Amino acid sequence: MYNNDENKFCCPPVCGNEDSTCNTSELKELIDVCAPVSIEPFVEVGRVTVSVIDEPCVIPVPCGKWNRNGLCRFLVTQKLCVQVPITFKAAAKADNGLSVNCCDNHPRPHYS
């Protein structure tokens, strides 16, 4: 495709250059060919690894928060590093449902 003097898209001459003369009749038709494409995204989760960071921490629970029945209660916390490898992928395929629009006979679709 190239632009002519009127700045419109047109097909190149059959002989390959506008100044050549040849005995060939030509028919020009601009068309849009559309192929429906489907994209399917998916995610792969890899092997999860866990690493211990620092020492565990003991946090006493105040006595007023529990029944006083001779029990000692506390919380143990531990900082962990959890690594979850996630791979995002997509597969695309073009369906066989081709369609054609003749540009001269139909208005061009507008995409937003």
C-alpha positions in Angstrom: 0.0 0.0 0.0 1.2 3.5 -0.7 -0.3 7.0 -0.8 -1.2 8.6 -4.2 -1.4 12.3 -4.9 -4.7 12.7 -3.2 -3.2 11.2 0.0 -5.5 8.1 -0.2 -4.3 4.6 0.2 -4.3 2.7 -3.1 -2.8 -0.4 -4.6 0.4 -0.2 -6.5 0.3 -0.4 -10.3 0.4 -3.9 -11.8 3.5 -3.2 -13.8 5.4 -2.1 -10.7 5.8 1.6 -11.5 3.4 4.4 -12.3 5.3 5.6 -15.4 5.4 2.3 -17.2 2.8 1.4 -19.9 1.7 -2.1 -20.4 -1.3 -3.9 -21.9 -2.6 -5.3 -18.7 -6.0 -4.4 -17.4 -6.2 -4.1 -13.7 -8.8 -4.3 -11.1 -8.1 -2.7 -7.7 -10.1 -3.5 -4.6 -9.1 -2.6 -1.1 -10.3 -5.1 1.4 -10.0 -5.7 5.2 -9.4 -9.3 6.2 -10.4 -10.1 9.8 -9.3 -13.2 11.7 -10.8 -13.7 15.2 -8.1 -14.3 17.7 -8.6 -15.8 21.1 -6.2 -15.3 24.0 -6.3 -17.5 27.1 -4.2 -16.3 30.0 -3.1 -18.8 32.7 -0.9 -18.9 35.8 1.6 -21.5 36.9 2.6 -21.6 40.6 6.0 -23.1 41.2 7.5 -24.8 44.3 7.0 -22.7 47.4 10.0 -22.3 49.7 10.0 -21.1 53.3 13.0 -19.7 55.2 13.1 -18.9 58.9 14.2 -15.3 59.6 15.7 -14.5 63.0 14.9 -16.2 66.3 11.4 -16.9 67.5 9.9 -14.4 69.9 7.8 -15.3 73.0 5.1 -12.8 73.9 3.5 -13.3 77.3 -0.3 -12.9 77.5 -1.3 -10.8 80.5 -2.9 -12.8 83.3 -6.1 -10.7 83.2 -6.9 -12.0 79.7 -7.3 -15.6 80.8 -9.1 -17.4 83.6 -6.9 -17.9 86.6 -6.7 -21.6 86.8 -3.0 -22.1 87.2 -2.1 -22.1 83.5 0.7 -20.1 81.9 -0.2 -18.8 78.5 2.0 -17.1 75.9 2.3 -16.5 72.1 5.2 -17.6 70.0 5.9 -15.7 66.8 8.3 -16.4 64.1 9.2 -14.3 61.1 9.2 -16.3 57.9 10.2 -15.6 54.3 7.8 -17.3 52.0 8.7 -17.3 48.3 6.0 -18.2 45.8 7.2 -18.2 42.2 4.3 -17.3 39.9 4.6 -17.4 36.1 2.0 -15.5 34.1 1.5 -16.8 30.5 -1.0 -16.5 27.7 -1.7 -18.7 24.7 -3.2 -17.2 21.5 -4.8 -18.9 18.5 -6.5 -17.6 15.4 -9.8 -19.2 14.6 -10.7 -20.2 11.0 -13.6 -17.8 10.8 -12.1 -15.3 8.4 -14.2 -12.4 7.2 -13.7 -9.8 4.5 -14.9 -6.2 4.2 -14.6 -4.4 0.9 -13.4 -1.0 1.9 -15.0 0.9 -1.0 -18.5 -0.5 -0.3 -18.6 -0.3 3.5 -17.6 2.3 6.0 -14.5 1.4 8.0 -15.2 0.3 11.5 -14.0 2.6 14.3 -12.2 1.0 17.2 -11.9 2.7 20.6 
